[in-house]
Amino acid sequence: MSLLQDAGCYVPPPAGQDWRQMAPDAAGFDPAALSEAAHLAETAETPWPIDLEAKIAGGFFEPPPWNEILGPVAPRGAPNGLLLKGGAIVARWGDTQRVDMTFSVAKSYLSLLAGIAVGDGLIGDIDEPVGARVRDGGFEGHNAPITWRHLLTQTSEWEGSLFGKSDEIDRNRALGQDNTGLPPRSTERALQAPGSFWEYNDVRVNRLALSLLRVFRRPLPEVFAERIMQPIGASDSWRWEGYRNSNVEVGGRPMLSVPGGGHWGGGVFIHAEDQARIALLAGRDGLWGDRRILPEGWMAASRAPTRVEPGYGFLWWLNSGRAKYPAASAESFFALGTGGNICWIDPENDLVGVTRWIDPARMNDFIASVMEARA
């Protein structure tokens, strides 16, 4: 069987072993053109400074006191990434084993954990009210009708404060080019009924993370390691950090609730190669070779357009109508983290691209250069 014939079955071996390298021409790419695409990704560097803590503390996301940092922050590295075809590496640039913050890429990882909770029967139906299983005072009154689907699609309109951060911080924002929440507008916005309004809101995503912690009754990083990262052979260099004030009690035990991003520090710190493994798993409908990691159909459900925001699924960005990235296929979907941390998954062409610290304004150019490099 040739490399191309078994491309749809191949998954990389555990970290530390040789990941298959495929020559660009064997994978259907013009070598010179693909080299240019990799060069673009490496040289089109994000405008973000190396000192991420200073950027956050300086009020990039919001002004004081809402911008208080609660979790670990680390300086960023240089641009790096890799492109997979059929699971094999066809291009790589920079230090792809450099562990860095990923910001909102972690939201898509929460979506994977939600799928595991559904498969385990810990969530009976994503359209049931969260408060039917999570009885911690967070789903009463206005919040009582909120379902798991609402939280996964960012349509919950959850109202409240969590770990010292109010949902009002992210309420009525605009989104920047790389999905960064820009400072709140001067006008207030009245809350809508759950499910009727889409808004990118980190506090509400963190409320989902806490709710998943309560149904698993285990810290999410432990579940993520056991059920996803170890089965796909990831390294042991990644970590998922919480906040200094995000310890909660579950079953009489203290546990750290982790955020779905690095908006106020914390979140997932990981390298590009481990991210590529996760993206490959998502693009293969939760299968790793012949082993099923995610429930059958979970990724298809995750990629279904949200009624009030067709460019968004279950914490994954979609390319419906090729509106997000015109150069990518309409079937492509993305895990996006501010600052240029992007996982691009194209199941139609069996492609996975991971870019770290690319200028978000150049991401479509990178995708275009990859697609045009196909021989």
Secondary structure as GFF3:
##gff-version 3
##sequence-region A 1 375
A	DSSP	alpha_helix	31	43	.	.	.	ID=ss1
A	DSSP	alpha_helix	52	57	.	.	.	ID=ss2
A	DSSP	beta_strand	80	85	.	.	.	ID=ss3
A	DSSP	beta_strand	88	93	.	.	.	ID=ss4
A	DSSP	beta_strand	100	101	.	.	.	ID=ss5
A	DSSP	alpha_helix	105	119	.	.	.	ID=ss6
A	DSSP	three_ten_helix	130	132	.	.	.	ID=ss7
A	DSSP	three_ten_helix	141	143	.	.	.	ID=ss8
A	DSSP	alpha_helix	148	152	.	.	.	ID=ss9
A	DSSP	beta_strand	161	162	.	.	.	ID=ss10
A	DSSP	beta_strand	165	166	.	.	.	ID=ss11
A	DSSP	three_ten_helix	167	169	.	.	.	ID=ss12
A	DSSP	alpha_helix	202	216	.	.	.	ID=ss13
A	DSSP	alpha_helix	220	224	.	.	.	ID=ss14
A	DSSP	pi_helix	225	229	.	.	.	ID=ss15
A	DSSP	beta_strand	239	241	.	.	.	ID=ss16
A	DSSP	beta_strand	247	250	.	.	.	ID=ss17
A	DSSP	beta_strand	253	256	.	.	.	ID=ss18
A	DSSP	beta_strand	267	270	.	.	.	ID=ss19
A	DSSP	alpha_helix	272	283	.	.	.	ID=ss20
A	DSSP	beta_strand	287	288	.	.	.	ID=ss21
A	DSSP	beta_strand	291	292	.	.	.	ID=ss22
A	DSSP	alpha_helix	298	302	.	.	.	ID=ss23
A	DSSP	beta_strand	317	318	.	.	.	ID=ss24
A	DSSP	three_ten_helix	320	322	.	.	.	ID=ss25
A	DSSP	beta_strand	333	337	.	.	.	ID=ss26
A	DSSP	beta_strand	341	346	.	.	.	ID=ss27
A	DSSP	three_ten_helix	347	349	.	.	.	ID=ss28
A	DSSP	beta_strand	351	356	.	.	.	ID=ss29
A	DSSP	three_ten_helix	360	362	.	.	.	ID=ss30
A	DSSP	alpha_helix	363	372	.	.	.	ID=ss31
###
